[in-house]
Amino acid sequence: MAKILDGKKLSDQIKLSLTSEVAAMRQKGITPKLGVILVGNFPPSLIYVKNKENACRKVGIETETIKLEEETKLENVLKIIDDWNNDRNLHGILVQIPLPDHISQDEVLLRINPKKDVDGLTPINFGKIMAGEPFFYPCTPLGIFELLKSAEIEIQGKHVVIVGRGELVGKPLANMFLRRDSAMGNATVTVCHTKTMNIEEFTKQADILIVAIGSPEFLKGNMVKPGVVVIDVGVNRIERNGEVKLIGDVKYDEVKDLASAITPVPGGVGPMTVAMLLKNTVKSAKMLL
């Protein structure tokens, strides 16, 4: 039976530590603050932003959320970012993705001060993952590393297979695993995606298998080798028996009996993503002192 990598439990521990850290900062007159821009009324985005606001509040981080109409122009979004870039009392900037089609995500991310990019998505931070140490690592990949570290799962020399080449998870994660770091790097990395032929030939080789492809229960039991560590990044809302359920990209019931460790959905990677956002925001407040 696989060890369950409990992201909820670990994220609660991280939040408790951050609560003490933020309290100490407040006593010195420093209050970490996160600015959030939400454009439109995409239901999942509304939920994600509310969850982030609540998490910030619980650890003592202030938030300022600006909600804009779907038809808002790019120039209006950039003006808010410019104002926040120059505000010494606001430490982290988060633009909720996805944006409406008429607003260029590239232009928006490029405008954010990399030292306030607590989501780790600006081109400068993205590039520095490959060239060196970024100001901030993206929250989901960073959360995955924290989960592996907490479970004392060896990475060095292992074969890591990542299913998914997205900008948020797959690409940055691959480069993070390739770091020349004896503790959390030095892995051999294979990246697969929707166009990979005979994908199971690669997934069966994995010592650590990360699935972030956005396809419900894509990874089946016959696609893994015994003893593999499985990290399921997928969050898919499906209707079963008249109710909406969250399921991952991994067919959990099949894979859990073969894996040595596995993340559940929900309760695995998701809570860690939010915890890393809080951690990055506190880090940003310290950097900008």
Buried (B, 14 or more C-beta within 10 A) or exposed (E): EBEBBBBBEBBBEBBEBBBEBBEEBEEEEBBBBBBBBBBBEBEEBBEBBEBBBEBBEBBBBBBBBBBBEEEBEBEBBBEBBEEBBEBEEBBBBBBBBEBBEEBEBEEBBBBBBBBBBBBBBBEBBBEBBBEEEBBBBBBBBBBBBBBBEBBEBEBEEBBBBBBBBBEBBBBBBBBBBBBEEEEBBBBEBBBBEEEBEEBBEBBBBBBBBBBBBBBBBBBEBEBBEEEBBBBBBBBBEEEEEEEEEBBBBBBBEBBBEBBBBBBBBBBBBBBBBBBBBBBBBBBBBEEBE
